[in-house]
Every structure is written in structure tokens, then in C-alpha cells.
Amino acid sequence: MTTINKITVLGSGVMGHGIAQVAATVGYNIVLRDIEQSFLDNAMKKIQWSLGKMVEKQKVSQSDADSIYGRITPVVDLKEALKGTDLLVEAVPEDMELKKKVYAEVDMYAEDKTVYASNTSTLPIGEMASLTSRPSRFIGLHFFNPPQLMPLVEVIPGHLTSSEMVNLSLDLIRNIGKEPVLCKKDVVGFIVNRIFIPLIHEAAYCLDRDKAEMTQIDSAVKFKMAFPMGIFELADYTGLDVVFKASKEMISRDKKVINPHPLIKRLYSEKKLGQKSGSGFYNYGSDNKYERVNLSEKEAEKYDPIAIVSVAANNAAWLLTNGVCDVGDLDKALRLGMGLKKPLFTIVEEFGLGKVLLTLENMSNKYGKFYEPDAYLRKIAS
Ligand code: 3HC
């Protein structure tokens, strides 16, 4: 019987520091590990800022915030970081070669009892698990940015993951105050990123094809599609390094999942990574501060985001056709992981299922097979 007391989070970036804070909030002792002290110092500053916000909004008291902060120990030495740990949560950048290197190193020091969990956003869990000393005790736990505010965690078993690990993970996620959704198949992008990442590329095509402005597209996504942010705004917020790496890994495994737009690669190459670097799709006032883009209902009226709705519907339909999740879990995942204010298929109905199908058919004729409507859409339309 595995019990989780001590957790080590590997990687102190946007996701790692947030996951550490979330688990420390409910009382777990956390080791936050990164390869340089300066990364850890930066992460601890972010945790302090976030806890400050929680105190300001009266979600926690100042003394609780101090205790949460005190439960997180930043450590550079990997051997020390893994000593006595029950659960390792790996949140290093999305690059299979890097992950392989990290797990090989982790395997040298981890104790037999340690469960491995990866916060990968897209990489196959089974493939990573099979590289380690404990494939049956390896699972995907995919948090959403910012982990402190987003309630969803996708739980993804690989083909070798034991059912004990699945149950342990579902309990753990509930214990840390989050809502799990079980991703029934280890597919590229899991549930949410299968929808989110392709939409960024599609929105970039809308700039070219419709000669629309970014704030018009984003306003339409926010006010007509019930998203809490525009899609370019969300990409900048997520980080274009994350988006580019996730896209690259996804495309290398499944050509049907994304219609890649060169702008994403260009912004990444130019180090325009979004809010974290001061510019991305948009320009920001200062590096690495929480900032929102000015979007309005008036701007939303200038653009019909039908292509974006249609691509979202098509990828969601693929998930349903392939038994990755059911409609209930799809809605839950998009509501809790991306803050959608309405179920996706309600949004599709508002735009018109017939119009969505026709859009996909026209786009498929014009731009290629990527847009071919999924069988599920044809079925519900008939
Ligand atoms: N900790 C504590 N507080 C935080 C915070 C954090 N990490 N980040 C932001 N805040 C604060 C802000 O400072 C702001 O407070 P303030 O007004 O006092 O400054 C408050 O939270 C948010 O208020 P807003 O009015 O700006 O925002 P919203 O009501 O829209 O909520 C949001 C913000 C929860 C981020 C919402 O916009 C949202 O859900 N956006 C979508 C996010 C999303 O889709 N995430 C998933 C991306 S995909 C992903 O992560 C997967 C990966 O694999 C790629």
C-alpha cells in the first residue's frame, strides 16, 4: 500500500512552482528541485507573490501562507531532492530527449517506493514509463496553468500503469483540492491540449485568411465562444516556448492533430515567448507579470470565429470517436482546465452544427485533409 507524505517536484518553472505550492497548501512537505539556484530563487519569489495574492483575496491567512511557504524546500542536488520521497512530479520542459536524460538520472537515486508522475502536456506516458525502472508505477498528472487557480488535473495511465497507481492518483488529486479527469487513452495532447494547441495555429491562419486583427479574433473567442481569454492572449500567457515544443512533439507523433502555422515557430525562434519575455503575439508592459489584453464585445462583433469553433469541435469529436473521454468528461475538462463558461457542443449549436460541418468541408477542399469532419460530427448532425 503506497502512502504519499513527501513529494519532490522536478523543475521549478511555471508549472513546477505552482504544483509545489498547491500540494504544500494542503500540508504536504515538498522539495522543489531545479538545476540552478537562481531558477529556484525565482520560483520561490513567484510562490511568495502568488501566496500574497491569496492573502489579499482572503483565500488564506498570512500565517497559513507563511506555513505553506515554509513547507517548500528548494534543493539543487538531485540525490538529496529524491531522498525519502514518496512521489516524484516531473515538470521539466517538453522535450523527449531531455525527459529521457532526466529519468535516467532520477533512476540512479530514487528509492524503490517512489512513484513517478509526469506533468507532460503531450508526450506519451507509456513511452516515458517504459524507459524507467518502474513502468507500472509511472503515471501522467497533467496540471493547467496557473496550477494555483485551475482546478483540473488530467490523470493519464500509460499501457503499463497499474490500477493501484490510477486509484492512488485520483485520491491524491482530490486530496490536494483539484478535480481529476481520467484520460482513458494515452493519446497525443490528451484531452485539453488536443483542443487547445491546434486552436492557436488555427487562429494564426485566421489572421492570414480573413485579414482579421488579433484583438478582433481574440475578442470573438472571448465573447462569442465563452472562453475566459482570447486564444492569442492565452498562448502568450501559456508561453510560446511551451506551445512550440508541445506542437513539435504532437506533430511528430500524429500528423492529423495540428495544421502547423509558421508564425508559432518564428515567434519562438525570435524569443518572443509571450508574457514571460515581454512580447509574443502581443507586447506587454513588463516581463513576467500577470497582464491582460484589452478585449471588448465591440471588437468581437467585427469577427466570426467559425473556423476556430469548427476546428475545436472537430478535435473534440475525434476524442469522442476514439473513446479518449465521454462528453461529460470533455465538458468537465474544458470547464476546469481552460475556464470555458459553456459546454463546447452548446457553443457549436449556437453557431449551428450544419454551419460547422459545412465550414470543415469547405476548408478540407481548400486547405487539405486536416479539416475533414470527424465521423462523430456527421453522426450527430444526421
Ligand atoms: N496565483 C494567485 N493569483 C493569481 C495567479 C497565481 N498564479 N495568477 C493570476 N492571479 C491573480 C491575478 O493577479 C488577478 O488578481 P488581481 O486582479 O488582484 O491582479 C486574478 O488572479 C485573476 O483575475 P482576472 O480578472 O485577471 O482573471 P480571470 O477572472 O479571467 O481569471 C484565469 C484568470 C483563471 C487565468 C482565467 O482567465 C482563465 O481560466 N484563463 C484560462 C487559463 C487556461 O486556459 N489555462 C490552461 C492553459 S493550457 C495548459 O496550461 C496546459 C499546458 O500543458 C499547455
Residues whose N, C-alpha, C, O or C-beta is under 5 A from the ligand:
A	BS01	3HC	S50 K53 S121 F143 F144 N145 P146 Q148 L149 P228 M229 T238 Y290 G337 M338 G339
